[in-house]
Amino acid sequence: MYGLIEPNLSDADIAALHELRGPRTTPVPNVFLVRLAAHFIEAEIDGVINPGRHLAERLGLTRTSVLTYMRMARRRGLIEWS
């Protein structure tokens, strides 16, 4: 397998992530972090190069925001990711 060019995210996946995140003025919910991390890690497993950039583009975020969310998930003990 050569890997995917970008993560396999449907429009429903993206809508669900936006709904789980909620307003930017509220704390980041654990359920959002877990779901985002699952998509990120799945993309890595599928061979996506730079999944942070691709997820950021699809979600309308910066790559830095996606990586910050991943660090938050790790610090909260929700995932093991290095």
Rosetta constraint file for C-alpha pairs under 8 A:
AtomPair CA 2 CA 47 HARMONIC 7.11 0.50
AtomPair CA 3 CA 46 HARMONIC 5.35 0.50
AtomPair CA 3 CA 47 HARMONIC 4.15 0.50
AtomPair CA 3 CA 48 HARMONIC 5.87 0.50
AtomPair CA 4 CA 43 HARMONIC 7.88 0.50
AtomPair CA 4 CA 46 HARMONIC 6.20 0.50
AtomPair CA 4 CA 47 HARMONIC 5.85 0.50
AtomPair CA 4 CA 48 HARMONIC 5.09 0.50
AtomPair CA 4 CA 49 HARMONIC 7.97 0.50
AtomPair CA 5 CA 48 HARMONIC 5.62 0.50
AtomPair CA 5 CA 49 HARMONIC 7.00 0.50
AtomPair CA 6 CA 43 HARMONIC 7.47 0.50
AtomPair CA 6 CA 48 HARMONIC 5.65 0.50
AtomPair CA 6 CA 49 HARMONIC 7.57 0.50
AtomPair CA 6 CA 51 HARMONIC 6.93 0.50
AtomPair CA 6 CA 54 HARMONIC 5.96 0.50
AtomPair CA 7 CA 39 HARMONIC 7.54 0.50
AtomPair CA 7 CA 40 HARMONIC 7.83 0.50
AtomPair CA 7 CA 42 HARMONIC 7.94 0.50
AtomPair CA 7 CA 43 HARMONIC 5.10 0.50
AtomPair CA 7 CA 48 HARMONIC 6.46 0.50
AtomPair CA 7 CA 51 HARMONIC 6.70 0.50
AtomPair CA 7 CA 54 HARMONIC 6.79 0.50
AtomPair CA 7 CA 55 HARMONIC 7.08 0.50
AtomPair CA 8 CA 43 HARMONIC 7.33 0.50
AtomPair CA 9 CA 13 HARMONIC 5.81 0.50
AtomPair CA 9 CA 14 HARMONIC 6.83 0.50
AtomPair CA 9 CA 39 HARMONIC 7.87 0.50
AtomPair CA 10 CA 14 HARMONIC 6.47 0.50
AtomPair CA 11 CA 15 HARMONIC 6.15 0.50
AtomPair CA 12 CA 16 HARMONIC 6.02 0.50
AtomPair CA 13 CA 17 HARMONIC 6.24 0.50
AtomPair CA 14 CA 18 HARMONIC 6.32 0.50
AtomPair CA 14 CA 58 HARMONIC 7.31 0.50
AtomPair CA 14 CA 59 HARMONIC 6.40 0.50
AtomPair CA 15 CA 19 HARMONIC 6.17 0.50
AtomPair CA 16 CA 20 HARMONIC 6.05 0.50
AtomPair CA 17 CA 21 HARMONIC 6.11 0.50
AtomPair CA 17 CA 32 HARMONIC 6.33 0.50
AtomPair CA 17 CA 35 HARMONIC 7.21 0.50
AtomPair CA 17 CA 36 HARMONIC 7.04 0.50
AtomPair CA 18 CA 22 HARMONIC 6.42 0.50
AtomPair CA 18 CA 59 HARMONIC 7.67 0.50
AtomPair CA 20 CA 29 HARMONIC 7.32 0.50
AtomPair CA 20 CA 31 HARMONIC 6.86 0.50
AtomPair CA 20 CA 32 HARMONIC 5.12 0.50
AtomPair CA 21 CA 28 HARMONIC 6.35 0.50
AtomPair CA 21 CA 29 HARMONIC 6.46 0.50
AtomPair CA 21 CA 32 HARMONIC 5.46 0.50
AtomPair CA 22 CA 26 HARMONIC 7.24 0.50
AtomPair CA 24 CA 28 HARMONIC 7.95 0.50
AtomPair CA 28 CA 32 HARMONIC 7.17 0.50
AtomPair CA 28 CA 33 HARMONIC 7.46 0.50
AtomPair CA 29 CA 33 HARMONIC 6.63 0.50
AtomPair CA 30 CA 34 HARMONIC 6.15 0.50
AtomPair CA 30 CA 73 HARMONIC 7.33 0.50
AtomPair CA 30 CA 78 HARMONIC 7.63 0.50
AtomPair CA 31 CA 35 HARMONIC 6.21 0.50
AtomPair CA 32 CA 36 HARMONIC 6.05 0.50
AtomPair CA 33 CA 37 HARMONIC 5.94 0.50
AtomPair CA 33 CA 69 HARMONIC 6.35 0.50
AtomPair CA 33 CA 70 HARMONIC 7.04 0.50
AtomPair CA 33 CA 72 HARMONIC 7.55 0.50
AtomPair CA 33 CA 73 HARMONIC 5.57 0.50
AtomPair CA 33 CA 78 HARMONIC 7.90 0.50
AtomPair CA 34 CA 38 HARMONIC 6.07 0.50
AtomPair CA 34 CA 73 HARMONIC 6.78 0.50
AtomPair CA 34 CA 78 HARMONIC 6.54 0.50
AtomPair CA 34 CA 79 HARMONIC 7.37 0.50
AtomPair CA 35 CA 39 HARMONIC 6.44 0.50
AtomPair CA 36 CA 40 HARMONIC 6.16 0.50
AtomPair CA 36 CA 70 HARMONIC 7.81 0.50
AtomPair CA 37 CA 41 HARMONIC 5.95 0.50
AtomPair CA 37 CA 70 HARMONIC 6.18 0.50
AtomPair CA 37 CA 73 HARMONIC 7.41 0.50
AtomPair CA 37 CA 79 HARMONIC 7.55 0.50
AtomPair CA 38 CA 42 HARMONIC 5.95 0.50
AtomPair CA 39 CA 43 HARMONIC 6.09 0.50
AtomPair CA 40 CA 44 HARMONIC 6.37 0.50
AtomPair CA 40 CA 51 HARMONIC 6.09 0.50
AtomPair CA 40 CA 52 HARMONIC 7.01 0.50
AtomPair CA 40 CA 55 HARMONIC 7.43 0.50
AtomPair CA 41 CA 45 HARMONIC 6.20 0.50
AtomPair CA 42 CA 46 HARMONIC 6.13 0.50
AtomPair CA 43 CA 47 HARMONIC 6.35 0.50
AtomPair CA 43 CA 48 HARMONIC 5.31 0.50
AtomPair CA 43 CA 51 HARMONIC 6.09 0.50
AtomPair CA 44 CA 48 HARMONIC 5.36 0.50
AtomPair CA 44 CA 49 HARMONIC 7.24 0.50
AtomPair CA 44 CA 51 HARMONIC 6.57 0.50
AtomPair CA 50 CA 54 HARMONIC 6.78 0.50
AtomPair CA 51 CA 55 HARMONIC 5.94 0.50
AtomPair CA 52 CA 56 HARMONIC 6.01 0.50
AtomPair CA 52 CA 63 HARMONIC 5.46 0.50
AtomPair CA 52 CA 66 HARMONIC 5.90 0.50
AtomPair CA 52 CA 67 HARMONIC 6.44 0.50
AtomPair CA 53 CA 57 HARMONIC 6.22 0.50
AtomPair CA 53 CA 62 HARMONIC 7.50 0.50
AtomPair CA 53 CA 63 HARMONIC 4.95 0.50
AtomPair CA 53 CA 66 HARMONIC 7.99 0.50
AtomPair CA 54 CA 58 HARMONIC 6.30 0.50
AtomPair CA 55 CA 59 HARMONIC 6.01 0.50
AtomPair CA 55 CA 61 HARMONIC 7.99 0.50
AtomPair CA 55 CA 63 HARMONIC 7.72 0.50
AtomPair CA 55 CA 66 HARMONIC 7.29 0.50
AtomPair CA 56 CA 60 HARMONIC 5.75 0.50
AtomPair CA 56 CA 61 HARMONIC 4.56 0.50
AtomPair CA 56 CA 62 HARMONIC 5.26 0.50
AtomPair CA 56 CA 63 HARMONIC 5.18 0.50
AtomPair CA 56 CA 65 HARMONIC 7.63 0.50
AtomPair CA 56 CA 66 HARMONIC 6.15 0.50
AtomPair CA 57 CA 61 HARMONIC 6.33 0.50
AtomPair CA 57 CA 62 HARMONIC 7.30 0.50
AtomPair CA 57 CA 63 HARMONIC 7.89 0.50
AtomPair CA 61 CA 65 HARMONIC 6.32 0.50
AtomPair CA 61 CA 66 HARMONIC 7.08 0.50
AtomPair CA 62 CA 66 HARMONIC 6.64 0.50
AtomPair CA 63 CA 67 HARMONIC 6.31 0.50
AtomPair CA 64 CA 68 HARMONIC 6.01 0.50
AtomPair CA 65 CA 69 HARMONIC 6.16 0.50
AtomPair CA 66 CA 70 HARMONIC 6.32 0.50
AtomPair CA 67 CA 71 HARMONIC 6.26 0.50
AtomPair CA 68 CA 72 HARMONIC 6.14 0.50
AtomPair CA 69 CA 73 HARMONIC 6.21 0.50
AtomPair CA 70 CA 74 HARMONIC 6.34 0.50
AtomPair CA 70 CA 81 HARMONIC 7.91 0.50
AtomPair CA 71 CA 75 HARMONIC 6.05 0.50
AtomPair CA 72 CA 76 HARMONIC 6.06 0.50
AtomPair CA 73 CA 77 HARMONIC 6.35 0.50
AtomPair CA 73 CA 78 HARMONIC 5.16 0.50
AtomPair CA 73 CA 79 HARMONIC 5.95 0.50
AtomPair CA 74 CA 78 HARMONIC 5.74 0.50
AtomPair CA 74 CA 79 HARMONIC 5.07 0.50
AtomPair CA 74 CA 80 HARMONIC 5.86 0.50
AtomPair CA 74 CA 81 HARMONIC 6.30 0.50
